[in-house]
Amino acid sequence: MWRAAMRFRALNKGWPILGRSPGQETFNNRTKGTLNMEGVRHKLREIVGISKRWSDHVKVMEERKLLHALLPKSQKELPPRRMKDSYTEVILPLGTQPMLREKYLTVYNCVRFGRILEDLDSLGVLICYTHTKIDSGKMSPFSIVTALVDKIDLCKKVISPENDIKFIGHVSWVGKTSMEVKMQMCQLYDTVYHPVLNATFVMVARDPENKGPAFINPLVLESPEEEELFKQGELNKGKRIASTTASLLKMAPTAEERLAVHNMFLSTLDPRTISFQSRVLPPDSVWMEDTKLKSLHICQPEERNIFNRIFGGFLMRKAFELGWATACHFAGSRPFLVAVDDIMFQRPVEIGSLLFFASQVCFTEKNHIQVRVHSEVSVPGTKEHKTTNVFHFTFLVEKEVPAVIPKTYGDSMLYLDGQRHFMGTMHEKAGGTAIIQ
Ligand SMILES: CCCCCC(=O)SCCNC(=O)CCNC(=O)[C@H](O)C(C)(C)COP(=O)(O)OP(=O)(O)OC[C@H]1O[C@@H](n2cnc3c(N)ncnc32)[C@H](O)[C@@H]1OP(=O)(O)O
């Protein structure tokens, strides 16, 4: 199965993969005994030993402290693992379980993408637990957290709620305490699974209390394809460092970007006055600040993840749905998601926090809309706010949309950041646009 999976990668222009090439992959010969999404969550609860009731969470965390003794002192102590050791397939049986379908349904009779984000997050974590599996026990000393959604690329317009879905994935690169996971989602049509999206996540291993880093098993490479995947993981790490260094939060925009911002500024000056203060909107445009939507969530115990914090997939679903609403409100029509990129989980969200989401359109081009969602938390009783995540979504609508114009220098930086994300996404998609709702 693994060799066929790697072969398919080549046919499919990159990872991830199906078990077999289209036409060979049939429903009946592959689903028997395969894990389903509910099974993934059950397995994660078993591996971590989650408290069934919130009132027990302190006691369970005390028990987890004992697992510190199982943590390796260095990476060398740990047995190397192969990519195929963490290879996991999971079925989401929407086609065969109509009641499950209800949870995934949108009013457009399509699959709710926010739910898929939750599923990808759970699967990514399980894959990492499989890679770091300790043979001696059921419970793992590691706390695996999502650090980054590097990219989710969509290659299908619509996800039907009436056909089974299959997720597959494995660890594709490891550092000392971090792992890159590649996943693919496919959907069953006429007995054949077709690719829907490719996703790359970075997960980090922490100690049993999620207080400090923990070493993970090295990866052993067994074929030129695996070496290529690993090399890609190294390149991705390098790109992340380069883009952090060149971030507009640290460095001035490039000369070309500065000129574009200045020209945009000049286009908003009122020609009837000799003033830098009186600003007017150029035709067919909207001030960026007028595209904002906000939401608030009180983080209740019910939404806790296995480490008693807010589940990363839940944050992504909330952010995605606000981002989608922002694009929908701005365009006045239904947006389709093209890509998700560079979601950084900067700090955990504690139960009890107030979680604020702020979303705005930060760049547009023809019928594309780039939306940025910023989330921050405050602990009730304090006024201090801390950023937890920044999310970037690219949407497509049927008709051309107005340009968005920054009014302040801060908005100009958001505009340039949005433009960089948009260009990056389009560059990678040069082979054609794929969309999903
Ligand atoms: C169903 C169960 C789901 C459970 C999953 C979740 O819901 S988790 C919930 C959502 N996620 C979270 O709450 C995580 C919040 N963020 C954090 O706690 C922290 O930012 C973090 C642990 C990810 C990173 O903290 P630090 O930067 O202090 O950690 P540290 O410097 O020790 O780095 C540890 C390793 O992570 C890598 N690393 C850190 N941030 C990274 C990033 N944005 N992108 C890629 N890699 C990153 C480093 O290179 C290093 O790898 P190497 O050591 O290999 O060089």
The ligand as a Gaussian input file, in Angstrom:
#p B3LYP/6-31G(d) Opt

LIG

0 1
 C       -7.909000      16.416000      19.178000
 C       -6.626000      16.855000      19.761000
 C       -6.151000      18.100000      19.209000
 C       -4.988000      18.624000      19.968000
 C       -4.313000      19.654000      19.159000
 C       -4.757000      20.997000      19.516000
 O       -5.884000      21.333000      19.545000
 S       -3.543000      22.026000      19.951000
 C       -4.363000      23.546000      20.218000
 C       -3.921000      24.604000      19.236000
 N       -2.478000      24.872000      19.297000
 C       -1.929000      25.467000      20.375000
 O       -2.590000      25.807000      21.387000
 C       -0.447000      25.748000      20.310000
 C       -0.179000      27.148000      20.742000
 N        1.243000      27.497000      20.536000
 C        2.152000      27.124000      21.420000
 O        1.872000      26.555000      22.489000
 C        3.574000      27.474000      21.077000
 O        3.590000      28.558000      20.152000
 C        4.338000      26.279000      20.434000
 C        4.416000      25.139000      21.434000
 C        3.685000      25.774000      19.157000
 C        5.745000      26.749000      20.072000
 O        6.290000      27.333000      21.240000
 P        7.779000      27.869000      21.232000
 O        8.035000      28.624000      19.976000
 O        8.060000      28.515000      22.540000
 O        8.546000      26.527000      21.199000
 P       10.031000      26.241000      20.819000
 O       10.786000      27.482000      20.490000
 O       10.532000      25.340000      21.897000
 O        9.887000      25.415000      19.451000
 C        9.507000      24.092000      19.461000
 C        9.538000      23.554000      18.051000
 O        8.440000      24.090000      17.346000
 C        8.878000      24.672000      16.136000
 N        7.953000      25.753000      15.877000
 C        7.488000      26.662000      16.739000
 N        6.630000      27.481000      16.151000
 C        6.528000      27.081000      14.864000
 C        5.822000      27.536000      13.724000
 N        5.024000      28.564000      13.777000
 N        5.988000      26.867000      12.580000
 C        6.788000      25.807000      12.495000
 N        7.494000      25.333000      13.528000
 C        7.373000      25.962000      14.692000
 C       10.306000      25.086000      16.415000
 O       11.043000      25.182000      15.216000
 C       10.772000      23.919000      17.250000
 O       11.034000      22.798000      16.416000
 P       12.333000      21.868000      16.545000
 O       12.503000      21.547000      18.008000
 O       12.001000      20.657000      15.753000
 O       13.470000      22.639000      15.984000

